[in-house]
Amino acid sequence: MTADIEVKPDVSQSNPNEAAEAARKTAKLERKTRILSWAVYCLARVIYTTLRLDHDNMPRYETDGCGCIYVTWHGRSLIPANYLRNRGYWALVSLSRDGELQTKIFKRFGFQIVRGSTGRGGIKGALQMARKVKEGGALAFTPDGPRGPTHKVQLGVILMAQKSGAPIVPVGISCTRRRLFTRSWDSYMIPLPFSRAFWVTGDPIHVPADVDEAGRERYAEIVEVAINRLEREAERRAGHTDYPAEWRTEMPTSES
C-alpha cells in the first residue's frame, strides 16, 4: 500500500519575484509622480510670476498666539498656492493616490502636510489639523475639496475651527484672463500669463467651542456665503459680471 503524498507548489521563487515586480512598479510610479509634481510646480510658478496681483494686505491673523484657517474654493487654488508659499503654512491632503501627487506639489511650494480627510465622515484629519492650528499654525484650506461638490463647505473646516479656537478667514479670487476647465468638478481656473489677478479677504469668522451639529451646519452656510460674496467681488473687479446664481451669496431666509 502506498501513501498519497501531497505535492505543494514551491512558492520560494514566485513570492520573491512578485515582490520584486511590485517594488519595480512602486518605484516607477514614484518617479512619475515626482516628475509630474515638478512639472506642475514649474508651470504654476511660471504663470504666477507673470501676473499682476491686487490684494488687500491680508493680515497675518496667526501672529497673535493662535493660528487661523484661510479658505477659498478648490477651483481657485493656483494663486493661493503661490501667494502663500514658503511661509510654513499647513495643508490637509487626502490619503488617496491623487493625494500622493498633491503632497509632492504642496511640499514644493513650501507647505507642511497632514494627510487625512474631512469629508465623507472623516474626522481624524480634521482633529490632527485642529491641533496644529491651535498650536499657532496657519492652514490654507479648500472647504469644498477634494472632490466637491464645488462651492459647498464640508463640515470638516467648521470642526477644525471649533476645536482649535482659530478664526476662519474667507478669501475670494479671480483674474481678468483665464481658462476655466468646466468639465472638471471644480471648474478649475488657470490664469493666462500676464493677466491681472484679484485677492479679496473677508472678515474672520469665529466658531463657538460649544456649537452643536445644527450649529456647525449653520456656520458652514455662513462660510459658504462669505467666500462666494468675496469671489463675486473679485470677479467684478476682474470684469466678469455673470456670477452663477447657484453659488449662493445670501443666507437662506428662515421659515416662520
N, C-alpha and C positions, 0 to 999 in steps of 0.2 A: 504494500500500500504506500502510495506516495502522497506527501502532504502538499496542499496547494500553497504556493508561495506568491504573495502579493508583491508585484514589482512596482515601486513608487517612482515617479519621474524625478530625474535629477534636476533639482532647482538651483543647484550651486552655481550653474553657469547662467541660467536665464535671469535670475534676480539681479546679479551684478550688471548684466547687460542692460536690463530695463532701467536700473538705477542710473547707469552711465548715460543712457539716452535721455532720461528725464532731466539729468543735470545739464546736458548739452542744450536741450530745449529751453530750460530756465535761463541759462547764460545768454542764449541767443535773444530771448525776449527782453532780458535786462539790457543788452546792448541796444536793441531797437528803441526801448523806452528812453534810455539815456540820450541817444542821438535825437529822437523826436522832441524830447523836452528841451534840448539845446536849440533846436531849430525854432520851436515855438517861442522860446525866450528871446532869441535874437530878432525874430520878426517883430515881436511886440515892442522890443526896445527901439528898433529902427523906426517903427511907426510913431511911437510916443515922442521920440526926440525931435520929430518934425512938427509936432502940434504946438499950438499956442493955447495954453491952458489958463482960463479965467477962473479963479477960485476966490472964496471969501475969507481967506486967512483962517482956516479951520482951527479952532482951539485944540490944545492938547489936554483933553479932559483927564487923562490918566496921570497927570503930574501932581495931583493933589492927594496922593496916597492910595487911591483906589483906581482900578482900571476903568475901561469903557469898551463899548461894543459899537463899532461903526458898521452900519448896514446899508446896502444898496442891492439892487436886483442882479441876479446871476448874469443876465444878458449884457450888463454894463461893466463887467469886472476887469476888462483890459486896462482901462485908465486907472482905477484904484490900485491894481497890482503894481503899476509903475510908480504912481504918485506916492504910495506908502512903502516903497521898497527900502530895504536896508535900515529899517527903524526898529527891528526886533519884535515886530508885531506878530501875533499868533493867527493861524488859520486852522480851521477844522476841516479835515479831508476824509471822505468816506473810506471804508475798508474794501471797496470794490476793486476790480482790476483797473478800472479807469482811475481810481484813486492813486495808484502807483505812479502814473504819469503826472497827475496833478501835484503829488507830493514833490516830485523832482522839479517841476516847473516853479512851484512856490518857493522851494528852497533856493533856487537860482535867484529869485527876487529878494532873498534875504529874510523870508518869513520863518518863524518857528512853527512846527507842525504838531498837532494832536490828531491821531487817527480815530475815527469814530463816526457815529451817526446821530442825528437829531430827528430824523424822520421815521415814519412807519413804526412808531412805538419805541424807537431807540432812545435811551436815556443816559447810557454810560458816557458817551462822548460829550453830551451837554454838561454832565456833572464834572467831568475832568476839566473841561474848558472853564467852567464857572470857578473852579479853584484857582486856575491860572490868572483869571481876571481879578478875582478877589485879592490875590497877592500883588496886584498893581499892573498886570499886563494889559495890553490893548489887543482887542480882537477885531479883525476885519472879516465880515461875515455876509454871506448872501442868503437871506432867510427863506428864499424860495427854492434853494438848491438842495440836493444835487440834481434832482430830476423833476422838479415842479410839483404842481402847476405854477406857471410863471405868474409873478406879481401877487402871490399868495403867501402870507407869512406862516411858516410852520411854528408850532408851539415851542420847539426847542430853544429858540432865541429868547423867548419870554421866560422860560425856565432858567436859562443862564443868567439873565438879568435879575431875576427874583433871588436866586441862590447866592449871587455874588454881591448884590447891592450896587452894581455898576449901572450907569445910565446907558440907554440905547441912543445912539446918535445917528439919525437918518440922513442919507445923502442922495441927491438927485444928480444924474449925469447925462449929458448929451454932447453932440458935436454937430458942426454945420454940414459937413460932407461925410457920409458914412455908408457902409454896406450892412444891411440888415439881413441876416440869414433866417428868413421867415419860416423855413422848413424845419429848423431846429426848435425844440420845445420852448426855448427862452428867447427866440428871435435875436440871437447874439449880434451885438453891434461891433463892427470893425471900423474904426475911424480911418478915413482916407488920408494919405500923407498931406501935410501942410494945412490941415483943417484947423478950425478954432473950436476948442472944447470948453465945456462949462461944467463946473463943480459947485453945487449949491448945498450948503449944510443947514440942517434944521436944528430946532431946539432939542436938548436932551429929553428923553422920556424915561421916567423912573417907575419901576415896577415894585409895588409894595411887597415886603417879605411874607406877609400873611395872605396873599391873594389866593383864591381857590381856583378850581378848574374853569368855572364860568368866567372868573375874572381874567384868567390867562387868555381865554378866547377873546374877551373884550379888548385886552391890550394888544393882541395880535391884529385886530381890526384897526386899532389906533396907529400902530406902526405901519401897517399896510397903506393906510390913507396918507400918513405923513410922507412916506417915501414917494408915493405917486404924486402928491402935490409938488414936491421938490423936483421930481423928474419932469413933470409937466412944465414947471417954470424953466428948468434947464432946456427943455425942448423949445419953449417960446423964445428964449434968448438965442437959440441956435437957428431960429427961423422956421421951426416945424410947429404948425398950429393944429394938426389933426391928431391930437392925443386920443387914443382909443377909449371909447365910452365904457367898455367893460372893465377898465382899470380904475377902480373907484377913487375919487378924490374928495368924497364927502362921507361922513359917518352915516350909517343907516339910521333912519328915524325909528324910535321905539314905538311899538304899537300900544295904544292905550286900552 
